[in-house]
Amino acid sequence: MPAPPGVPRLDELSRKWLDLAERRLAYYEELYRTGRWALYFPTQELFAVRMLDVIKTVKTFRRVVQRVPDRPREAHRLRQAA
């Protein structure tokens, strides 16, 4: 069923969340490369736990974006006459 006017579509929302998750991953990668993680996390283990959570989130949203169809299927757009 298509979204009502004025309501964002699921594919648009999931792509935006994926973009946000990937930017967050890039930020955490930069923290790791530069060593700045030590300013925000008391131990490397805590940073690693958070980094794994960030990676898991990106993978989840990538799967969601792959599953969401770009357009509704033909069967949903056309209804048979009764």
Protein Blocks (a to p, Z undefined) as FASTA:
>chain_A
ZZdehiacfklmmmmmmmmmmmmmmmmmmmmmnopmmmmpmbfklmmmmmmmmmmmmmmm
mmmmmmpcfbdcfklmpccdZZ
